[in-house]
Amino acid sequence: MAIYAYALIGLIVGILARVALPSTRLVGLWGSALLGAAGGIIGSLISSIFAPVEVTTRIHPLGIVLAVIVSALVSVGVIVFTRNKRFA
C-alpha cells in the first residue's frame, strides 16, 4: 500500500516541476505528473534495497526522500530535454 503513497508524492513533484518549468510543448501537465509518479515509484524501489521490508509495507523516510529526488530528476530531465531549443 505504501507504493501508492510514493506514487502520489511523485505525482505532486511532477506537477511542481511542470509549474516551475512551463516552457515545453511535448510534455503536458498530465505527462509531467505521470513522469513524477513513475519517478516516485522508482525511488521507492531503490530505497527498498536499503530497507526491504519497511518500504513496501509502510511509508519510510528514506523512501520519501528518494521518491522526491528521483521524481524531480525524471520530471525536470524530460522537461529540459524536450524543450524547444534554438540554434544560432
Protein Blocks (a to p, Z undefined) as FASTA:
>chain_A
ZZmmmmmmmmmmmmmmmmmmmmbfkbcfklmmmmmmmmmmmmmmmmmmmmmmlmmmmccf
klmmmmmmmmmmmmmmmmmmmpccddZZ
